[in-house]
Amino acid sequence: MYVDTHAHLFYPNYNNELEQVIERAKNAGVDYILVPGTDLASSSQAIQLAETYDFIYAAVGFHPHDTAEWTDDLIEKIKLLADHKKVAAIGEIGLDYYYDFSPKELQIKAFEAQLDLSLELKLPVIIHNREANDDMMEIIRKYSGTELRAQFHCFAGSLDDAKELIAMKHFISFPGNVTFKKADNIRKIVSQINIEHLLLETDSPFMTPVPYRGKRNEPAYVALVAEKIAEIHNLSIDDVARTTSFNAFKLFGIGSKNNLSFTYKIDNSLYVNVTNRCNADCVFCDRKGEAIIKGYKLKMDKSQEPDAEVYIKEIGDPKQYEEIVFCGYGEPTIRWEVVKQIASYVKENGGKTRMNTDGHGNIINKKDITPELEGLIDTVSISLNSVDPEQYAKLMRVDPKMHDEMIQFAKSAKKYTHVVMSIVGLNEVDTEKAKEFVTDKIGVDFRVREYF
């Protein structure tokens, strides 16, 4: 289930119990462990562990604490270690101004040299940052637009920093401190970061989560971190495990690719991946990219779109789910007849239905489909995205006239079913204005969809 992306298993306090620690990790559902080195010796130890255990991978590099004697020739030595087939990253590297173990100038020099090495070797990096956030962000911004991909382990920045890093395609992770009683600010940041951008870690043997705080940490406890993140995001443990494991695959190449999903379960709802085709091309949509959500691969072309019977078979008893949701990386009304067949089966068998749409279904189908919603679709969630037609057109890359089409679809649909209109939480979109427009002028419910 889990990938612990940060566990220093070479520390001496594991020496007499490593086999038991690893067995407990496997029993807790840990599929893979990434062991980052902190200098040449520990990087070699990490590689030895990776050679001994097939589910352990290594990272090599110099931690900022160990850069006091940094010299340029060390890069070649790290490069030799990184040539090993089970080295998945350069790390743990970064900046730490909390302790005075190494001059800031040397820390920065070593950090930038190792970032450059990661680009040369096409490897991701594992970044440590403590009390050095201004310098850290300034350095990372220099690499914006490059192929640099990083895990910001034990994240110590602000929410704005996290959003900026995510926009650069980096990942964020938190160890056991997310469970600490007084860590409300950390949990607030976690709550605002989409699970698609998070990794799991323990930072073993440090940062032990509650209820074991004060004792030595170990990879088995990554389950406790996952449980807290699931609680914060109102997701199931399976959702967190699956998504973060796929994130680890995307960044580090650890694990395996997922197969195409026609239906996919998130929390207690089942989603129906009807199509990837869409008449819009939203700037915030990954339809033309990987089309991955919560670890599920949804990308398919028209030739791969199955008949209604395939979906119905996968749904089985619809009452086992909170609702059946027509939602993939595409516009479901493009396959309206298939949606109706599936929805009819769900309703006949006691299930609930929801459809997420851009509200262009009447144009797409060249007829008014809103009366057909009655008795088939319990809730229609329509992407408002902006009350301003010009901004709407830029966000969705459609003709501004489609804004009025969407509004008319919502007004008509509310005669036949429950309607929710939503926006994506972008800084440039006026949330309060959108809420007032939806609730007062359209007379339907309003929701903000998370972006980061």
N, C-alpha and C positions, 0 to 999 in steps of 0.2 A: 504493500500500500504506500509506504513512505520512502522518500529519499532524504536522508540527513546530509545536507550539503556542507556541513562544517563540523567536524569532530577531530580533535587533535589526539588520536589514539596512541601516539608515540610518547605521551607524557609518562614519567616514571610511576605515577600512582595507578597505572593500569598493568604494570609488569607482571604481577602475580595473579591477575584475574582476567586477563584479556579474553581468554576463551569463553569464560562465563559471561563477560560483557557482550561479546558478539552473539552468543546464544540467546541472551535476553533480548537483544535487538531484533534478531530474526523472529523470535516468538512474539514480539510486539508489532510485527508487520513491517519492519524496515527492510526494504528490498535492496537498497544501495546506500553506501556511505562514502562521502568524499573527505579525504584527510589532507588538509592544507599544511604544508611545511612553513617554517618561520625563518629558517636559515639553511645552509647547505647540508648540515648533519641531519636535521629533522626532515628536510625534503627527501633525503636518501632513505630515511626510516619510513616515510610515507610510501615511497615506491616499494620498499620491501614488504610492507603490509599489503599493498595492492597486488604484488606478485604472489603472496601467500593465500589471499582470499579473493575469489573471483568476483565478489560483489563489492569490493572496496576499490576506489579509485584515488589517485593522488593529485595534488597540486604542488608546485614548487616555486619558491621565491623567498624574499627577505621581508620579514615583518619590520615595521618602523623601529621597534625596540632594538632590533639587531643590526641597525645600519650605522652604528657609531664608527665602525672600522670599514665602512663601504669604500671600495675602490672599483674603478671601471672594469677591471679584468674579471670581476665576479659575474658579469653578464654572460660571458662565454661559458662559465661553469654552470650557471642556471640553464643556459641553452642546451648544454649536453644532457643535463638531467631531464629536461623537457622533451627530449627526443624519445623517451620511453613510451611505448604504446598505451600505457594506462595512465599517463599524465593527462588530465582533462582541463587543466587551467594553470595560469600563473598566479600564485598567491600563497600565503596571505601577504598582501602588500598594502601600502597606504601611508597615513600620517597619524601620529599620536602625540599631541602636545600636553596631555595630562601628566605624564611622567617625563622627567628630564633624562631619559636614557640615551638620547641621541640628538645632536644638534639639528635644528629645523632645516638648515641648509642641506645637510647630508640626507635627511629624510626625503626632502623634495627631490634631490638629485637621484636617489635610488628609486623612488617611486616613478618618476618620469622615465627613467631608463628601462624599468620593468614594463611600464605601459607600452613603450616603443617596442620592446621585445615581443610582447603579446601580439602586437599588430604584425610584426615580421613573421611570427610563427602561426598566426591565425588561431590563437587560443584566447578564450575569455579570461578575465581576471577576477580575483576575489579581493575585495577592498575593505580595509579596516580604516575607520575614521573616528577619532576621539578628540574632542576639544580643538579640532582643526578645520572646522566646516568652511570657513571663508576661503582658505587656501585650497581645500579640497575641491570646492565647486569651481573656483577659478581655473584650476588645472584641468578638471574634467571638461569644462566648456571648450578648452583648446582642442579637444579631441572630437567635438561634435561634428558630425558629418563624415567621420572616419568609420572603419569597421570595428571600432572598440566596442566590446560588449562586456558588461560587468555585473557582478553581484555585490551590492552594498550590504555587507554582512553586519548584523547587529546595528541596524540603521540608527544613526544619531543626528540626522538633520531634521529640518522642518517639513511640514506637509508640502509647502511650495517647492522645497528642494526635491522631495520625492516625485512630485508631478513633473518637474523639469527633467529629472533623471529618467523617468519612465518615457517621457517624450523622446529621449535619446535612445530608447530601446534597451535600457538597463533594467535589472531586477532588484527588488528589495527583499530583505529577510530580517526576521526578529527571532532571537532565541528565547530562553525561559523568562526573560524580563517582561515579556508580554503578559505573564501570569502574576507578576508581583502586585501586591495589594495597593501600593502607591503609584502604580504605573498607568494612571488614567490617561496621561497625555500620549503615551505610546499606543494605548488601545484606541484612542481617538484617531491617531494617524492611520493605524491599521484599518479602522472602519471606513476610511476615505480612500483606500487603495484597493482597486479591483483585484480580486483573487488571481486574475490572469497575469499579474505582475509580481506575485509573491513566490518566494521559495521557503522551504522549511529548513531549519537548522537547530542544532543544540548548542554549538560552541563548546562542546565537551572538552575538558572537564569543568568548564566554567559555566556561569549563568544557569544554574540548576533551577528548573521550574518548581513552583508550588505543586505538591506538598513536600517536596524533597529539598527545598531551598536550604543551603547551609551544608549540604552533603556534596560529594563528588558527582558531577553530571555524567551522563552516558547516553549513547544514541537511542536506547529504548524509550527515553523520555521525550523524544520528538513527537510521540503520540499526544503528549500533554499540550505541547505547543499547538499542534493541529486542532485539538479539541477547543482550545481557547479561540483560535482564529475562526473556527466553525461557529462558535457561539457569537462572536462579534459580528460575523457576516450573515448570521441566520441561515447557514448552510449545513448540510450533513457532513459527517466526518469523511464519507466516501467522496463527496464533492471536493473537499479540500485536498484529500490525498491524491485523487486522480488529477486534479488541475495542477497542483504544485509538482507532482511527479513528471507531468508532461512539460512543465516549465523547465525542470531540471534537464530534461532531454533536449529541449530547444537550446538551452544555454551551453550545457556541458557535453551533450551527446551521450549521456548516461541513460540506459534503458532502451526503449524501442518506440517506433512510430505507432500511432493508433490507426485502426481501420475506419473506413467511412461508416458513419452512423446515420441511419434513416430515422430512428427515434433515439432520444437521449434523456436520461433522468437527471433532474437537478432538484435537490431537496426531495419533496414528495410529489412533484409534478413531472409529467412526461411530455417532452417536447417533440413535435413532428417536423422533421426537416423536409419540407415539401419541394423546395427548389432553391437554387442559387441565383436564378435569373431575377432581374429587377429592372423596373423602368427608371429608377433613380440610381444615383452613384454618390451616396453620402460621403462627406470628407472624413467622418469618424468611423466608417464601416470597413471591415477587413474582408469584405466579400471577394475582392480580387487578389487578396493576399493569401494567407494560410487558411483563413476561415475556420479557426479553432475557437471553441468556447468551452470553458470549464474542462479542458482536456479532451473534448470530443472533436473529431475531425468531421466537418460538415461539407467540405468542398466537393462538388460534383458538377458535371456538365449535364446538358439536357438528355443525353443518351443514357445516363445513369439514373434518371428519375424513375422510381418504381410506380407500379399501379397501386390503387387504393388497397387492394387485398394484402400487399406486403406490409403496409403500415398497420392494417387491422390485425394481422396475425401477430405482429410485435406488440401491439397494445394489449391484446388478450382481454382480461376483465378490466374495463376502465374505472370501475369503482375502487380499485386498489390505489388509485392516484387521486391527489387533491383536485387536479384538473388536467385535461389534455390540451396542450398549447400548440397552435400552428405558428411556428416560429423557427426559422433557420437563418442563413445568410442570403435571403432573397425575399421577394414579395409573394406571399401565399395566394393572393387572388389571381395571379397569373395561371394557377392551376385550380381555379375556383371549383370546377366540377369534381375534381379529386378531393378537395377539401370538403365539399358537401357530402360526398359518399362516406368519408371517414367520420365526419361529424354526425351523420345520421346513425351510423353504427354505434358511436359513443353514446348518443342520447337514448337510443333504443335500449341500451344496456346499462342505463342508470348513471352515466358519467357526466362530468361538467366540461365545458369547452371554452377556450379563449383563442382569439386570433389577433396577432400583432401585425399591423398593416400600415402602409404609408397613406392610406385613404384615397388611393387612385383607382380603386377597383372598378368603378363605373366606366372610366375612360378605357381601362385595360380590356374590359369585357364588352364594351360598346353597348351597355344597357345598365339600367339601375338595378344593382344586385342587393341593395339594402333590404327590400322586403323579404328576400330569401334568407336573411340572417335569423329571422324569427323562428324560434324553436330549435335552431341548429347551433348557433353560436351564443353562449351565455354572456360573454364579454368581448367587446371589440376594443383593442388598445391601438389608438391612432397616433402616429408620430406627428405632432404639431411642429416641434423643433424651433419655431419662431413665430411671433405674431406679425412680423414684418415680411411681406412677400419677397422683397429683394434679398433680405438676409436668408430667408427660407430657400430661395432659389440657389444662392451661393453654397449653403450648407449641403443641400441635396443634389445640386448640379442638375436642376430641372428648369423648365420655363416658369417664370413667376406666376403665370396663370394657373399653375397646378396648386398654388396655395388656396385659391378660392375653391377649386375642385375638392380639395381635402376638407375644407370647412363645410361645404355643402354635403359632402359624404357623412360627416359627423352629425350634422343637424338632422339628416334623414335617418341615419342609423339609430339614433336615440329613440325613434318611434318604435323600434322593433327589438331592441336589446340594450343591455347596459354598456355605456360607452365611457372609456377613459382616454384622455388626451395627454401626451407626454412630451417632454423635452429632454435633451441630453444636457447634463450639467456642465456646460461650457461657460467660461468667464464672459464671453462676448454676448451671451444670450441673457436677457432680462427675465429672471425667474419669476419675480413678483408680478411683473406685467403680464407674463404668460399665464400665471395662475389666475389672476383677475379676469383675463379674457376668457379663459376656459370655463371658470365657475359661474361668472356673472353673465357673459354674453352668449356662450354656447349652452350653458346649463348642464355640464357633465363633470365627471371627476377629473382630477389633475394629478400627475405623477412626474417626478424628476428621475430620469435614468442616469445611473452613474457612468462617468466616462473613464476616469482613472481607476 
